């Protein structure tokens, strides 16, 4: 059935996911052979609801830093944030060469420019079908389709065998831009023998095929034809260049001017336009300042904010906070995306706010996925015929569904590995096994601080958010240890002070008695006094209010 290529049977390949498994986002995987490590993707994920004040989450690369002399470079499958977003933060710790296709590199360069890293990092743009040599590895870039142009699968050649990493992909025979996925190359590699397939699992629970991106062109044409008397505002992912292309095609066809709004959207379209990945007819695009010069029914606004992000352009329009665009009954708003898990409430809130302002909101049948459904995953397996299956990209339920598909296709159960981030999968043609773990985790980015907010700080923020704070301030004589001033109690986020005078006065008296009791016993250790204040006041407030605010004693030496 499958021919096995001659390979070094003693060599072992280590596959080490440092993020991106059992979650959506933060994709980064290290491949190690001998004295060489290559890293595929370097993504971020957005914070969960309980990560108060956190802007971004990036992977912990301790393992790469500990083996920095082995790391030969980063290679990228495509330009989405969950695959390139962490790169500027990681490069400040580990500066190695970058390899990516044209648009992916263009978007990476935007990020490096923002972080003043552009002239410090070696970069190489790779064409489809081209291979690069990095230490013991050779990497081939294979054309695939996704919801962003220039997506690639990677064939990773190592002494132990060939691993194919699909990246995020779908099989689109009629893409908006460029060629269809190179199924022929997958088949050729399958005939030569593939050690392992790491395949996208995001839609592994969905039967059938994912619809072609081009089908949306007809949908937009229909909507434009039915709404000739309203302004059209379309929210979509900034990076979905093909989607923007189709919106612009429909706008041009129906004689409308187009405004692109939202910083990330503007950056992506500018980059794609320079690289020839999007074709915009002359005089179609206008700056937002000129919007008022055209009647509403002759304009289209393409905007960010399809996920209900609070600071994105569409959310600001919905809450009447946008400086240039006011929503009203003469607006038709299209959500051309599906909510990422966890964003459903935010999206619903924005839809309600827009509807309340009188706009018509359309969110059904205006999006197609960029990920392969079950039949496309089966197609790739049938062509590649891997010895081992390693489901990637998805939550645990997606990986599990993917594993069932692989078993249905005849891959033995013992050759299917659902691994967690940090686990080291060691494999060659003879056997594969999980051989240990490496450190992994979430590094939290808060403003300019990277990693300086940890679990303890988050727990404190949660505590403050849920229960508020009470500060007890007192002054002690440095020599005699007598109470000179206070105790004064300051409350924030716990009770409304004006209506709780009695409670606070009672607490103050209790604190006075407690502190005097310690001082009378000759206790001069401030740590013990602070601990006693926390315990006594905490118990008192729990009995009175059934709440436990954070208690912060402050002792001033007078």
Residue pairs with C-beta under 8 A, 6 or more apart in sequence:
1 385
2 190
2 191
2 193
2 385
2 387
3 191
3 192
3 193
4 193
4 429
5 161
5 162
5 192
5 193
7 159
7 160
7 161
7 428
7 429
8 159
8 160
9 428
9 429
9 430
10 428
11 33
11 34
11 158
11 159
11 160
11 428
12 33
12 160
12 426
12 427
12 428
13 31
13 32
13 33
13 158
13 159
13 160
13 161
13 163
13 195
13 426
13 427
13 428
14 30
14 31
14 32
14 33
14 424
14 425
14 426
14 435
15 29
15 30
15 31
15 163
15 196
15 198
15 390
15 419
15 424
15 425
15 427
16 29
16 30
16 31
16 32
16 63
16 422
16 423
16 424
16 425
16 438
17 28
17 29
17 30
17 392
17 419
17 420
17 421
17 422
17 423
18 28
18 29
18 30
18 59
18 60
18 61
18 63
18 64
18 421
18 422
18 438
18 440
19 26
19 27
19 28
19 43
19 45
19 59
19 421
19 440
20 26
20 27
20 28
20 29
20 41
20 43
20 82
20 392
20 393
20 421
21 392
21 399
21 419
21 420
21 421
22 395
22 396
22 399
22 420
22 421
23 45
23 395
23 421
24 45
24 82
24 202
24 340
24 341
24 393
24 394
24 395
25 43
25 44
25 45
25 46
25 57
25 81
25 82
26 43
26 44
26 45
26 57
26 58
26 59
26 82
26 86
26 442
27 40
27 41
27 43
27 82
27 83
27 392
27 393
28 39
28 40
28 41
28 42
28 43
28 59
28 61
28 86
29 39
29 40
29 41
29 165
29 198
29 392
30 37
30 38
30 39
30 40
30 63
30 64
31 37
31 38
31 39
31 40
31 137
31 156
31 158
31 163
32 67
32 70
33 135
33 136
33 137
33 158
33 159
33 160
34 135
34 136
34 159
35 70
35 135
35 136
36 70
36 72
36 134
36 135
36 136
36 137
37 64
37 67
37 70
37 71
37 72
37 135
38 71
38 72
38 73
38 74
38 75
38 134
38 135
38 137
38 139
38 156
39 64
39 71
39 73
39 74
39 75
40 74
40 75
40 76
40 77
40 154
40 156
40 165
41 74
41 75
41 76
41 77
41 83
41 84
41 167
42 59
42 74
42 76
42 83
42 84
42 85
42 86
42 87
42 90
43 59
43 80
43 81
43 82
43 83
43 84
43 85
43 86
44 56
44 57
44 58
44 81
44 82
44 85
44 86
44 445
45 56
45 57
45 82
46 56
46 57
47 54
47 55
47 56
47 57
47 444
48 342
49 342
50 458
50 462
51 57
51 444
51 458
52 458
52 461
52 462
52 465
53 446
53 453
53 461
54 444
54 445
54 446
54 453
54 458
55 445
55 446
55 447
56 85
56 86
56 444
56 445
57 442
57 443
57 444
57 445
58 85
58 86
58 89
58 90
58 442
58 443
58 445
58 450
59 86
59 90
59 440
59 441
59 442
59 443
60 439
60 440
60 441
60 442
60 443
61 90
61 93
61 94
62 438
62 439
63 438
63 439
63 440
64 71
64 94
65 93
65 94
68 94
70 135
71 94
71 96
72 96
72 97
72 134
72 135
72 137
73 96
73 97
73 98
73 99
73 134
74 87
74 96
74 97
74 98
74 99
75 98
75 99
75 100
75 132
75 134
75 139
75 154
76 83
76 84
76 98
76 99
76 100
76 101
76 104
76 105
76 108
76 152
77 83
77 104
77 151
77 152
77 153
77 154
77 165
77 166
77 167
77 168
78 101
78 104
78 146
78 148
78 150
78 151
78 152
78 167
78 168
79 100
79 103
79 104
79 106
79 107
79 108
79 148
79 150
79 239
80 148
80 168
80 239
81 239
83 167
83 168
84 104
84 107
84 108
84 111
85 111
87 98
87 108
87 111
87 112
88 111
88 112
88 114
88 115
88 117
89 443
89 445
89 450
91 112
91 117
91 120
91 121
92 115
92 117
95 120
95 121
96 122
97 121
97 122
97 123
97 124
98 105
98 108
98 121
98 122
98 123
98 124
99 123
99 124
99 126
99 132
99 134
99 139
100 108
100 123
100 125
100 126
101 125
101 126
101 127
101 128
101 141
101 150
101 151
101 152
102 125
102 127
102 150
102 275
102 277
103 148
103 149
103 150
103 241
103 271
103 272
103 275
103 277
104 150
104 151
104 152
105 123
105 125
106 271
106 272
106 274
106 275
107 239
107 268
107 271
108 123
109 118
109 123
110 267
110 271
112 118
112 121
124 132
126 132
126 141
126 152
127 141
128 141
128 142
128 143
128 152
128 182
129 140
129 141
129 142
129 143
129 182
129 185
130 140
130 141
131 138
131 139
131 140
131 141
131 157
132 138
132 139
136 158
136 159
137 156
137 157
137 158
138 156
138 157
139 154
139 155
139 156
139 157
140 154
140 155
140 157
141 152
141 153
141 154
142 152
142 153
142 154
142 155
142 164
142 182
142 185
142 186
143 152
143 153
143 178
143 179
143 180
143 181
143 182
143 185
144 151
144 152
144 153
144 166
144 167
144 169
144 170
144 181
144 182
145 151
145 169
145 170
145 171
145 172
145 175
145 180
145 181
145 213
145 370
146 167
146 168
146 169
146 170
146 370
146 371
147 168
147 213
147 237
147 239
147 240
147 242
147 243
147 369
147 370
148 239
148 240
148 241
148 242
148 370
149 177
149 178
149 241
149 242
149 272
149 277
149 278
150 178
150 277
151 167
151 168
151 169
152 167
153 164
153 165
153 166
153 167
153 169
153 186
154 164
154 165
154 167
155 162
155 163
155 164
155 185
155 189
156 162
156 163
156 164
156 165
160 195
160 427
160 428
160 429
161 193
161 194
161 195
161 196
161 387
161 427
161 428
161 429
162 189
162 192
162 193
162 194
162 195
163 194
163 195
163 196
163 197
163 198
164 186
164 189
164 194
164 196
164 197
164 198
164 384
164 386
165 198
165 392
166 197
166 198
166 199
166 200
166 372
166 380
167 200
168 200
168 202
168 370
168 371
168 393
169 181
169 200
169 371
169 372
170 181
170 210
170 369
170 370
170 371
170 372
170 373
170 376
171 180
171 181
171 183
171 209
171 210
171 372
171 376
171 379
171 380
172 180
172 181
172 210
172 212
172 213
172 214
173 180
173 212
174 180
174 212
174 214
175 212
175 213
175 214
175 242
176 213
176 214
176 217
176 242
176 245
176 246
177 241
177 242
177 245
177 277
177 278
183 379
183 383
186 380
186 383
186 384
187 383
187 384
189 384
190 383
190 384
190 385
190 386
193 387
194 384
194 385
194 386
194 387
195 386
195 387
195 388
195 427
195 428
195 429
196 386
196 387
196 388
196 389
196 390
196 427
196 432
197 380
197 381
197 384
197 386
197 388
197 389
197 390
198 390
198 391
198 392
199 372
199 377
199 380
199 381
199 389
199 390
199 391
199 392
199 402
200 371
200 372
200 377
200 392
200 393
200 394
201 377
201 391
201 392
201 393
201 394
201 398
201 399
201 401
201 402
202 369
202 371
202 372
202 393
202 394
202 398
203 210
203 369
203 371
203 372
203 373
203 374
203 398
204 374
204 377
204 391
204 394
204 398
204 399
204 401
204 402
204 405
205 374
205 397
205 398
205 401
206 369
206 373
206 374
207 373
207 374
207 375
208 373
208 374
208 375
209 373
209 375
209 376
210 368
210 369
210 370
210 371
210 372
210 373
210 376
211 368
211 369
212 368
213 242
213 243
213 246
213 368
213 370
214 246
215 368
216 243
216 246
216 336
216 366
216 367
216 368
217 246
217 249
217 250
219 365
219 366
220 246
220 247
220 249
220 250
221 250
221 253
223 232
223 250
223 332
223 334
223 362
223 366
224 232
224 250
224 251
224 253
224 254
224 256
225 254
227 332
227 360
228 254
228 297
229 297
229 330
230 296
230 297
230 330
230 331
230 332
230 360
231 296
231 297
231 299
231 300
231 301
231 330
231 331
231 332
232 251
232 256
232 299
232 300
232 301
232 331
232 332
232 333
232 334
233 300
233 301
233 303
233 314
233 317
233 325
233 327
233 331
233 332
233 333
233 334
233 359
234 247
234 300
234 301
234 302
234 303
234 333
234 334
234 336
235 303
235 304
235 305
235 306
235 314
235 333
235 334
235 335
235 336
235 337
236 243
236 244
236 247
236 302
236 306
236 336
236 337
237 243
237 306
237 337
238 262
238 264
238 265
238 267
238 268
238 304
239 264
239 268
240 336
240 337
240 370
241 268
241 269
241 272
241 277
241 278
243 336
244 260
244 265
244 269
244 272
244 278
244 302
245 278
245 279
247 258
247 300
247 302
247 336
248 258
248 278
248 280
248 281
248 284
248 285
248 302
251 257
251 258
251 284
251 300
252 281
252 284
255 298
256 298
256 299
256 300
257 284
257 285
257 286
257 290
257 294
257 298
257 299
257 300
258 280
258 284
258 285
258 286
258 299
258 300
258 301
258 302
259 285
259 286
259 287
259 288
259 291
259 299
259 300
259 301
259 302
260 266
260 269
260 285
260 302
260 303
261 288
261 301
261 302
261 303
261 304
261 313
261 324
261 325
262 303
262 304
262 305
262 312
262 313
263 304
264 304
265 302
265 303
265 304
265 313
269 278
272 278
273 280
286 294
288 324
288 325
289 324
291 299
291 301
291 324
291 325
296 330
296 331
297 330
301 325
303 312
303 313
303 314
303 317
304 312
304 313
304 314
305 312
305 313
305 314
305 315
305 316
305 317
305 350
306 314
306 335
306 336
306 337
306 347
307 337
307 339
307 340
307 343
307 346
307 347
308 315
308 339
308 343
308 345
308 346
308 347
308 348
308 349
308 350
309 315
309 346
310 346
313 322
313 325
314 333
314 350
314 354
315 350
316 322
317 325
317 326
317 327
317 354
318 327
318 350
318 353
318 354
318 357
319 353
320 326
320 327
320 357
327 333
327 354
327 357
327 358
327 359
328 357
328 358
328 359
329 358
329 359
331 354
331 357
331 358
331 359
331 360
332 359
332 360
332 362
333 354
333 359
333 360
333 361
333 362
334 361
334 362
334 363
334 366
335 347
335 351
335 361
335 362
335 363
335 366
335 367
336 366
336 367
337 367
338 367
338 369
339 346
339 347
341 395
351 361
351 363
354 361
355 361
372 380
374 405
377 402
377 405
378 405
378 408
378 409
381 389
381 405
381 406
381 409
381 411
382 409
386 411
387 415
387 429
388 411
388 415
388 416
388 417
388 427
388 432
389 402
389 403
389 406
389 411
389 415
389 416
389 417
390 416
390 417
390 419
390 425
391 398
391 399
391 402
391 403
391 406
391 416
391 418
392 399
394 402
396 418
399 418
400 418
403 416
403 418
406 416
407 413
407 416
415 432
417 425
417 432
417 434
419 425
419 434
421 440
422 437
422 438
422 439
422 440
423 434
423 436
423 437
424 434
424 435
424 436
424 437
424 438
425 432
425 433
425 434
425 435
426 432
426 433
426 434
426 435
427 433
443 450
443 451
444 451
444 453
444 454
444 458
445 451
446 452
446 453
460 550
463 550
464 493
464 550
465 493
467 493
467 494
467 547
467 548
467 549
467 550
468 491
468 492
468 493
468 494
468 495
468 547
468 549
468 550
469 491
469 492
469 493
469 494
469 549
469 550
469 551
469 552
470 489
470 490
470 491
470 494
470 507
470 537
470 541
470 549
470 550
470 551
470 552
471 489
471 490
471 491
471 492
471 551
471 552
471 553
471 554
472 486
472 487
472 488
472 489
472 511
472 533
472 537
472 551
472 552
472 553
472 554
473 486
473 487
473 488
473 489
473 490
473 554
473 556
474 483
474 485
474 486
474 487
474 488
474 511
474 515
474 553
474 554
474 555
474 556
475 483
475 484
475 485
475 486
475 555
475 556
475 557
475 558
476 482
476 483
476 484
476 555
476 556
476 557
476 558
477 483
477 484
477 558
478 557
478 558
481 519
481 524
482 519
483 512
483 515
483 516
483 519
484 558
485 556
485 558
487 508
487 511
487 512
487 515
488 508
489 504
489 507
489 508
489 511
491 497
491 500
491 504
491 549
493 549
494 547
494 549
495 503
495 504
495 545
497 504
503 544
503 545
506 540
506 544
507 537
507 540
507 541
510 536
510 537
510 540
511 533
511 536
511 537
514 532
514 533
514 536
514 537
515 529
515 533
518 528
518 529
518 532
523 529
526 555
529 553
529 555
530 553
530 555
533 551
533 553
534 551
534 553
537 551
538 548
538 551
541 547
541 548
541 549
542 548
